[in-house]
Amino acid sequence: AKARRRRFNQRYALVPLLLGKEEPLPLGDPDSCIGCISFTRDELAEFDGRPLPDGSPSPLYLSVLGRVYDVSSGGAFYGPGKSYHKLVGKDATRAFCTGCLAPSCLI
């Protein structure tokens, strides 16, 4: 709590959101997004670090609340065989909210 107070000058960062005193930042409207890329569930599943035909690894993508994140720079955590690799190539919203890494929690 002390570090958060020093860094953000805010004693309780999430409490105002949880109590309804502040509004969360709005998510963008996907229909009005210019230059955005959208993925189907099957397309997202292809970006899990498995080798591409040229031998290079594919990027590591995961989705949270419909937004796709490139976590390739965190290969030490999200790469094949690593502890969070289960989240890659999937919608990991439920897993991040509950901490459940069981296959039933990964959509």
Summary of the structure (lengths in Angstrom):
residues: 107
radius of gyration: 17.1
end to end distance: 33.5
largest distance: 52.0
contacts: 229
relative contact order: 0.12
helix: 36%
strand: 12%
